[in-house]
Amino acid sequence: MLVRFHMSSRVVSVEPKDSVEEARKRLDAHGVRQLPVVHDGLLVGIVTDRDLRSADPSAERVEEVMTRDPITIESSRSIDEAARILRRSKVNALPVADEDQLVGMLSTSDVLDAFVVLSGVAEPTYRLVIEAPGGVDVDAQLRDILSQHRGEVLWLRRSSGRNRSQVHARLRSDHIDDVSTALEAAGFEVLATIASVSGEV
């Protein structure tokens, strides 16, 4: 999952020479908390609502209150990396810049939306709890059975014991009964099948 597919490409920005008052107006008008600062198409800084609130009353231009050389991410990077940067840096959004050219903004909400899509919780899925014989390649067998029934493994977690291992998996399938029957026939014990509708985890 790449940043370019989840960022906002329509970005509200300001110029370094724009007034502090103009920056405040744009933040309020667009309901955002940070504005990239762009000059000649290149990203030169970022100004946040906090910067503006704490600005010296004598400051008149954005360049006087902005943060220079802001933390950025390239559009070809992964959403996982973006999440790590956001968490480590404790910021709410990242300018997306390719060779210093601003191409978008990626917010924490964008990242969460991407992970919702990845987890499959935004669409009807099934959570299966399965017991498998020890030494069995559960992942490979489960994926093989699902492919035969036009299904897909969204995520899989297992806890192994000496003779048996328990597997929790979220699946996308239109033929869950057939999948369960095939798993039983392959030597698995299906302990639970839990339907998850849109919006549920």
Buried (B, 14 or more C-beta within 10 A) or exposed (E): BBBBEBBBEEBBBBBBEBBBEBBBEBBEEEEBEBBBBBBEEEBBBBBBBEBBEEBEEEBBBBBBBBBEEBEBBBBEBEBEEBBEBBEEEEBBBBBBBBEEEBBBBBBBEBBEBBBBBBBBBEBBBBBBBBBBEEEBEBEEBBBEBBEEBEBEBBEBEEEEEEEEBBBBBBBBBEBBEBBBBBBEEBEBEBEEBEEBEEEEE
